[in-house]
C-alpha cells in the first residue's frame, strides 16, 4: 500500500475476535475482526452512543469484500467511523445482529465508499439479506464539488482530496480469498484502509449533504 506510512500490528486475540492497530499516515485505527454477532452488536452500540449528538451528519465508511471471481455475495462487511473500524465476517456469522440491520437501514446515516456500485446488491444477496438505505459513491461528490474525474480511483481521491500520496490497494489482496475464516494481516489492513479512507473522504466532502 505505502509501507512508509501504512502498517499493521496485531493486538489481543480471543476466540471470538481479533484486534489490530492500523497506522495510516499517523492515524492509529483500532480495528476489530469478528464473525461473532455479539461483538458486532457491542461495536455498533458504542458507535451510536458516542456519535448520537451528530446523528444527522453521521458518515460511515463502508466496504464489502467477496471471493473473486464469484461477485455474488458479500464475505465481509467493513465499517469505519473516526479511528474505529469493524470487519464483520458475514459469511461465517450465524446471524446479523438486529442493530446492524437498523443502522444500515437508517436514512439519517450516510454510508460512503468508492466504486461501490455493487455493494448494496452484495449485502442484499448475502445470507443475512442486509439493506442499506443511503449508500453513496464518493466519486460523484468529488467530481461535483472538487472538479475531479468521475472515474477517479480511491487512491486518486485520497491524494486529491485528503493529500495522502502513494496510497495503493494491491490487487493481489483485493482478489484474495475473503471467504477464509482467518483473514491475513494484509487483508485486514486492506479492508481497514478501504473503510477509513472512505470515511475520511465522506467527512471532508460533507457527504451528508448529498443524495
LINRA-V824725 format. One record per backbone hydrogen bond with DSSP energy under -0.5 kcal/mol. NH is the residue of the N-H (numbers start at 1). CO is the residue of the C=O. E is the energy in kcal/mol with one decimal. If there is no record, write none. Layout:
nh:NH co:CO e:E
nh:NH co:CO e:E
//
This chain:
nh:5 co:2 e:-1.4
nh:6 co:2 e:-2.4
nh:7 co:23 e:-2.0
nh:9 co:21 e:-2.2
nh:11 co:19 e:-3.4
nh:14 co:17 e:-3.2
nh:18 co:33 e:-2.2
nh:19 co:12 e:-2.3
nh:20 co:31 e:-2.5
nh:21 co:9 e:-2.5
nh:22 co:29 e:-2.5
nh:23 co:7 e:-2.5
nh:23 co:21 e:-0.6
nh:24 co:22 e:-0.7
nh:24 co:27 e:-3.0
nh:25 co:5 e:-3.1
nh:25 co:23 e:-0.5
nh:27 co:24 e:-2.3
nh:28 co:26 e:-0.5
nh:29 co:22 e:-3.2
nh:29 co:27 e:-0.8
nh:30 co:28 e:-0.7
nh:30 co:83 e:-2.5
nh:31 co:20 e:-2.9
nh:31 co:29 e:-0.6
nh:32 co:85 e:-2.5
nh:33 co:18 e:-2.8
nh:34 co:87 e:-2.4
nh:36 co:16 e:-0.6
nh:37 co:35 e:-0.6
nh:39 co:36 e:-0.9
nh:40 co:36 e:-1.8
nh:41 co:37 e:-2.7
nh:42 co:38 e:-2.2
nh:43 co:39 e:-2.3
nh:44 co:40 e:-2.4
nh:45 co:41 e:-2.5
nh:46 co:42 e:-2.1
nh:47 co:43 e:-2.0
nh:48 co:44 e:-2.3
nh:49 co:45 e:-2.4
nh:50 co:46 e:-2.1
nh:51 co:47 e:-2.2
nh:52 co:48 e:-1.1
nh:54 co:51 e:-1.4
nh:55 co:52 e:-1.8
nh:57 co:54 e:-2.2
nh:58 co:55 e:-1.4
nh:59 co:57 e:-0.6
nh:60 co:110 e:-2.5
nh:61 co:80 e:-2.7
nh:62 co:112 e:-2.9
nh:63 co:78 e:-2.2
nh:65 co:76 e:-1.8
nh:68 co:66 e:-0.8
nh:70 co:67 e:-1.4
nh:71 co:69 e:-1.4
nh:72 co:70 e:-1.9
nh:73 co:70 e:-0.6
nh:74 co:122 e:-1.5
nh:75 co:65 e:-3.1
nh:76 co:65 e:-1.7
nh:77 co:88 e:-2.3
nh:78 co:63 e:-2.8
nh:79 co:86 e:-2.6
nh:80 co:61 e:-2.0
nh:81 co:84 e:-2.1
nh:84 co:81 e:-1.5
nh:85 co:30 e:-2.7
nh:86 co:79 e:-2.8
nh:87 co:32 e:-3.2
nh:88 co:77 e:-3.0
nh:88 co:86 e:-0.6
nh:89 co:34 e:-3.0
nh:89 co:87 e:-0.6
nh:90 co:88 e:-1.7
nh:91 co:75 e:-2.0
nh:92 co:89 e:-1.1
nh:93 co:89 e:-0.7
nh:93 co:90 e:-0.9
nh:100 co:97 e:-1.0
nh:101 co:97 e:-1.5
nh:102 co:98 e:-2.4
nh:103 co:99 e:-2.5
nh:104 co:100 e:-2.4
nh:105 co:101 e:-1.7
nh:106 co:103 e:-1.2
nh:107 co:105 e:-0.7
nh:109 co:106 e:-1.6
nh:110 co:58 e:-2.6
nh:110 co:108 e:-0.5
nh:111 co:109 e:-0.7
nh:111 co:134 e:-2.6
nh:112 co:60 e:-2.3
nh:113 co:136 e:-1.6
nh:119 co:116 e:-1.5
nh:120 co:116 e:-0.6
nh:122 co:118 e:-2.5
nh:123 co:119 e:-2.3
nh:124 co:120 e:-2.3
nh:125 co:121 e:-2.3
nh:126 co:123 e:-0.8
nh:129 co:126 e:-1.5
nh:130 co:123 e:-1.8
nh:133 co:104 e:-2.7
nh:133 co:131 e:-0.5
nh:136 co:111 e:-2.9
nh:138 co:113 e:-2.9
nh:138 co:136 e:-0.6
nh:140 co:137 e:-1.0
nh:141 co:137 e:-0.7
nh:142 co:138 e:-2.6
nh:143 co:139 e:-2.1
nh:144 co:140 e:-2.1
nh:145 co:141 e:-2.7
nh:146 co:142 e:-2.0
nh:147 co:143 e:-1.0
nh:148 co:142 e:-1.5
nh:152 co:149 e:-1.5
nh:157 co:153 e:-2.2
nh:158 co:154 e:-2.7
nh:159 co:155 e:-1.6
nh:160 co:156 e:-3.1
nh:161 co:157 e:-2.7
nh:162 co:157 e:-1.0
nh:162 co:158 e:-0.6
nh:163 co:159 e:-0.8
nh:164 co:158 e:-2.4
nh:165 co:163 e:-0.9
nh:167 co:164 e:-0.6
nh:170 co:168 e:-0.8
nh:173 co:170 e:-0.8
nh:174 co:170 e:-2.1
nh:175 co:171 e:-2.1
nh:176 co:173 e:-1.7
nh:178 co:176 e:-1.3
nh:180 co:177 e:-1.0
nh:183 co:181 e:-0.7
nh:188 co:184 e:-2.4
nh:189 co:185 e:-2.7
nh:190 co:186 e:-2.3
nh:191 co:187 e:-2.7
nh:192 co:188 e:-2.4
nh:193 co:189 e:-2.7
nh:194 co:190 e:-2.3
nh:195 co:191 e:-2.1
nh:196 co:192 e:-2.9
nh:197 co:193 e:-2.8
nh:198 co:194 e:-1.7
nh:199 co:195 e:-2.5
nh:200 co:196 e:-2.8
nh:201 co:197 e:-2.7
nh:202 co:198 e:-2.7
nh:203 co:199 e:-2.5
nh:204 co:200 e:-2.4
nh:205 co:201 e:-2.7
nh:206 co:203 e:-1.0
nh:207 co:202 e:-2.6
nh:209 co:206 e:-2.0
nh:210 co:207 e:-2.1
//
